[in-house]
Amino acid sequence: MRDPLTDCSYNKVYKNLKEFSQNGENFCKQVTSVLQQRANLEITYAKGLQKLANKLSKALQSTKKNCLVSAWAWVSEGMKSAADLHQKLGKAIELEAIKPTHQVLSVHEKKRKSLDNEVEKTANLVLSNWTQQIKAKKKLMVSTKKHEALFHLVESSKQTVTEKEKQKLLNKLKKSTERLTKEDENYYEKNMAGCSTRLKWENTLENCYQSILELEKERIQLLCNNLNQYSQHISVFGQTLTTYHTQIHCAISKIDVEKDIQALVEETAVSSTENKSEFLLTDYFEEEPNNAMSKERQESSIKSKLLRLQRDIEKASRDQEGLGRMLRAYSSDSSFSDADSQRSTAALMDETNLKLDLLQANSYKLSSVLAELEKRPQPSHPCSNSIFKWKEKQTHSYVKISRPFLMKRLGNVVSRASSEGQRIPSSSSTASGAAQLGNGLCKALYSFQARQDDELNLEKASNHIWRLKLRRRSGNEKVTL
């Protein structure tokens, strides 16, 4: 069976980021291991130095005090001070670097597992729906064939059977028709559900991508903080460690957190290549070239399915117009909504656009079959070059729909809605026939039949200029000429 997840750009980008994140995590663990060994060495050295200082101090207690003994006493105190310094350095590395790093890595690991489980769960839903569509289609095809066979039996035996037998056959045909209708609706619903499951999976991939990206930024910041703290503790060692510290400080001074984060974003940036999502289209028995149905029944069945699609297309178009008006309202008045409302509305608009594309692709495919049956010219549609077929026991149809990644896609939806609602005329537009808000002049460039309560019937006028006045009624803007 064809795998609908293999060529998904979302999946590839997410896996690339996961690989990058795993490399970063391994590096972080190695650095933490080195710091732990350094801390152990510092603490062990401090304990050894403290023992030597105590031994020297005891030797000095049994010795007569003089200048030489006093000098050695300072040596003993210097050893104790150095031991205390090394002890503090070892403990500081453990408390300020190793412990926080272990905590962060532990939290990151749990989050990544949770994100991977979420991605896997939604991916399984896509695969499950894909399989269910294939099974439902197969079941519908078998039932349709049986139904057609029963239909032909009823038609051919009308004159040869008794009235009682004829009634039995008609009852069977009625039950078969009900069962076939139920299976057809089930197949159609699963096909429509494929749209939402695919969207949910792709949105999950993008959300998880952003979450892992934030984890990587946090890890980079953590490593930088560890380096800065390490530098501060090393600095207190004084003149004897100056040369060693200068080398470290030189390397640390070159660190730029923002530059590292920018490098991360560039290395894991969303690809600019075009992303295409694949969706199964509905395939019916009536579309098969060598089916047992009569031409009239084929046409009738296809027309009924086209009517259903047309109803859904009209509903989706109305939803699209409503969401477009909302987005235009958001764009025209920033105080009307917050950023979350705009993103939510833009996401709904994106989903509606996708659903409309899928419905139109199904409608175009069925219309093409109907045109061929009726010997009419083939209809044209932009999606005609995006519909493909592959054969696996049966012929399956799918459509590739170009969809930018979510961050770019929602931005495009908002900007497109804004541009449609904000057509501001220039100083010369009145002369060319464009309308001005308020009291102004306009000229009808073409005839228009009103479809909504807030629209006007217009007749094309070559040289007649009409005066436009805007007024409000019951909260809705009305235009009168």
HELIX and SHEET records of a PDB file:
HELIX    1   1 SER A    9  GLN A   61  1                                  53    
HELIX    2   2 CYS A   67  ILE A   93  1                                  27    
HELIX    3   3 GLU A   94  ILE A   98  3                                   5    
HELIX    4   4 LYS A   99  SER A  156  1                                  58    
HELIX    5   5 GLU A  163  SER A  235  1                                  73    
HELIX    6   6 GLN A  239  LEU A  241  5                                   3    
HELIX    7   7 THR A  242  SER A  253  1                                  12    
HELIX    8   8 VAL A  257  GLU A  267  1                                  11    
HELIX    9   9 PHE A  285  GLU A  287  5                                   3    
HELIX   10  10 LYS A  295  SER A  332  1                                  38    
HELIX   11  11 SER A  334  PHE A  336  5                                   3    
HELIX   12  12 ALA A  339  LEU A  373  1                                  35    
HELIX   13  13 PRO A  382  SER A  386  5                                   5    
HELIX   14  14 LEU A  406  GLY A  421  1                                  16    
HELIX   15  15 SER A  429  SER A  432  1                                   4    
SHEET    1   A 3 LYS A 276  LEU A 280  0                                        
SHEET    2   A 3 THR A 395  SER A 402 -1                                        
SHEET    3   A 3 ILE A 387  LYS A 391 -1                                        
SHEET    1   B 3 GLY A 440  CYS A 442  0                                        
SHEET    2   B 3 TRP A 466  ARG A 473 -1                                        
SHEET    3   B 3 ASN A 476  THR A 480 -1                                        
END                                                                             
